[in-house]
Amino acid sequence: MPFRFEVLHTDPSGARLGRLETPHGVIETPAFMPVGTLGTVKGLTQESLEAIGAQIILANTYHLFLRPGAELIREMGGLHKFMSWPHPILTDSGGYQVFSLAALRKVTDDGVAFRSHIDGSSHFLSPEKALEVQIALGSDVVMVLDECVESSSDKARTAAAAARTLAWAKRSLAYFGAHGDSQRQMIFGIVQGGAHRELRRECADQMVALDFPGYAIGGLAVGEPHETACEITEEVVSRLPADNPHYLMGVGRPEQIADYVARGIDMMDCVLPTRGARHGCLFTWHGRMLIRNARYANDPRPIDPECACPTCRRYSRAYLRHLFLSREILGATLNTLHNVYFYLDIMAKIRNSIGFGNLLGFCSELQARLVTSVSD
Amino acid sequence: MPFRFEVLHTDPSGARLGRLETPHGVIETPAFMPVGTLGTVKGLTQESLEAIGAQIILANTYHLFLRPGAELIREMGGLHKFMSWPHPILTDSGGYQVFSLAALRKVTDDGVAFRSHIDGSSHFLSPEKALEVQIALGSDVVMVLDECVESSSDKARTAAAAARTLAWAKRSLAYFGAHGDSQRQMIFGIVQGGAHRELRRECADQMVALDFPGYAIGGLAVGEPHETACEITEEVVSRLPADNPHYLMGVGRPEQIADYVARGIDMMDCVLPTRGARHGCLFTWHGRMLIRNARYANDPRPIDPECACPTCRRYSRAYLRHLFLSREILGATLNTLHNVYFYLDIMAKIRNSIGFGNLLGFCSELQARLVTSVSD
C-alpha cells in the first residue's frame, strides 16, 4: 500500500505520535504543513524548505486553478514535478477561498459559482470539479469540497452548511471512486458544524459512516475562544476512528498547537508563520517580535538565541530590521525561513514530548513562554 | 601587506589574469561584482551568493548613508559584520546616485547638496564625506567622489567635470591619508572625461600622478556605441600602471564583458543581472530570454540546459514563468540566482580563456552566441 498511517505511541493526554506513508515519502506526525498557496511557500526555495525539515506542504486548489491552471500542471507532470517538490503535498478543495469571496460567489446544492479575484472571470466549483482539479494536480492528500460559513452564522445556517458538506462528501467519494486512484491519492472528509457540539457530533458520525481514509476538522479557530476550539476538537476527535489521520485545518498560533495535538490532532496548517514573516512578525521562544520596532535598530543578537534556523545562525535583528524597513526581498525570505523553522521545531519538540509521555508538561511550558511578546 | 594585486598572466589581447588580496579574502580577476545596493544583493541570501562563487560584492554608499545610516553600520562593526558577508566588499562613493537625482541636487566645488529620494531630507556629500562614510562602512575598496555628467554633455562641460573630479581626488587622498587606514581599505581614483579621448588621456595621466593603489573608469557605457566605450577603455588603460587593478564601473551586457577584459579591465559591476532578473529578463548562452513569454508556459526545460546554476538544476521555464506572472518572491530569487551565476560563470570562463591565451577566441564565441535573443 502506498498509503499507510500508523500510530506509534499515544501520550496520556491523547496525543498521538505517528507516521503517514505516502507515494512521495513519509510524514512524521503530528506534522505542521507550511502553506504554499501558488505552488511556492512565499519567499522560500524548495531547497531551503528541505533544509529546515519540511516534510509536507499545503497548496491551494483555488489559486492554482486560476493560475496557472490545473490542465497546465497536469501537462507538466503534476504539481510535484511542476514546482520541483518531490515530497508529500496536500491540497485543499478551494472551498475556503471561494467562500471567502463573499459578494463574488453564489452557492447552490450543485456547487459554487464565483468570479476570479484576479480578472473577474466566471467559474464554477462543485464537489466533482474540486476533485477533478486535485486529481490533475496529483497531490498526495486531496480534500473534499465543504461549505464554510461565517463563525457568526446561527445554528440553522450552520446545520444547513454541515448537511450540504455531507451531501457533497458523498458525491466526492463517488467521483473519486470513478475517476481517482486511491493508490496515488488519499481523500479526506471534512467535519463542519461551527461551535455547536451537537452539530459537530452529528456531522462527525455521518462523515465517519462514509468511511474516508482520513478526516479533517474545518471551520475552527475562526474567532471563537481557544477553549471552545479545543473542546470542539476533542469532541470531534473522540468520534473519529483512531486508525485514521486527523487534520485540523488552518490553525494555529504557536502557543496553541500543542493543545490541539493533545486532543488527538495529527496534522495542521497555518499561514501565520509565512504571512506574519512578510509583515515583520516573528515568532520566538520568548513570544512574538515585531522586527520594525526601533529597539532592534542596533541589536546584534539573532531573532532568538535559542533558535538554530539559518536566519538565527547568521543574521542580526539590526540587519533584519533594516531589510524589513527597506522592503528588501531578503527580509521576507529570512523572516519566513525563521518562522517556518520555528513552527517545524515546535512540532518536532511536540513529537519528542509525546515520545517521552510528557506532552501536557510541554503544553504548559509553551503557554508560559510564548504568551508574552518581546515587542510589547 | 593585507592588499596585494598580482598579474599572473597576460593574454596576447592585453587581458590580465590576476588576484587581488584583501583583508577579507582573495578576488580572482577579472572579477564581476554583483550589486548589493542596500547591503543585500536583491533576492539572494549571503549563503546563496557564496554557493554560486561570488568573491566580492558592491554596495552603494548613497543608499546605505540614507538607510540605515553609516553610524549605525559602524556601531554594528562595519558592513561586513552588519550584513554577515565576511568576504570582500567594494563601495562606490555615492556620486553616481547623487548626480542621478537631477533636480534634487546642486553641485559646487565643495561638493553636492542633495535631497533624499526617500523623505526629501537635505544632505551634503563632499569628497571628504564620501570617504568618512566609506571608512565607517569598512569596505575593502573605497572609491573617491567623482563628478558624473550626462553623456550628452558638451566637451567644455565634460572637461570641467573631469577637472573637478581631479580636484576632488586630491582632497580624497588627503582625507584618506589623515583619517583612513591603508592596511584596512584600498582607495581607487576614477578617470572621467566622457567620450573625449584627449580629456580621458589628460584625466588618466593626472590621476596616475596622484598615485592611487587602484584606478577606475567612470562614465562609460552610458549610451555611446560599444566600440567607442572599448576605444576609450583601451586608451585609458594604456596610461594606467600595469601593476594596479583597473575597474570599469557599471558595465556591462554579457556579450560585452570580454571585450573590456581584452582591453585590460580587471573588475566590473553591473545591475543588469539583478535588475533584469526581477523584470523577468534572463541571460543565457543562447541570448536573452523574457520569461513572461507565452511560449514558456508549458516548457519543462531549464532556463539554459548548459547552465549549472541552482535554478537551472531544479526548476523549469514553465514554473519560473508562473512565479513571474504571479509576482511571487521566489521568481525574483530564482531568476536572480541564475543571472548572477551566469555573469560569474562568464567571468570564470574568461579567466580560463586568458589562462589558455585565447581570450579573443572566446570574445568571438560570446559575440556569436549571445547577440541573438531566445525570445525575439
Interface residues (C-beta under 8 A of the other chain):
Chain A: L38 G39 T40 K42 G43 L44 T45 Q46 E47 R67 P68 L72 E75 M76 G77 F82 M83 S84 A297 N298 P300 P310 R314 Y315 S316 A318 Y319 R321 H322 L323 L325 S326 E328 I329 L330 A332 T333 L334
Chain B: L38 G39 T40 K42 G43 L44 T45 Q46 E47 R67 P68 L72 E75 M76 G77 F82 M83 S84 A297 N298 P300 P310 R314 Y315 S316 A318 Y319 R321 H322 L323 L325 S326 E328 I329 L330 A332 T333 L334
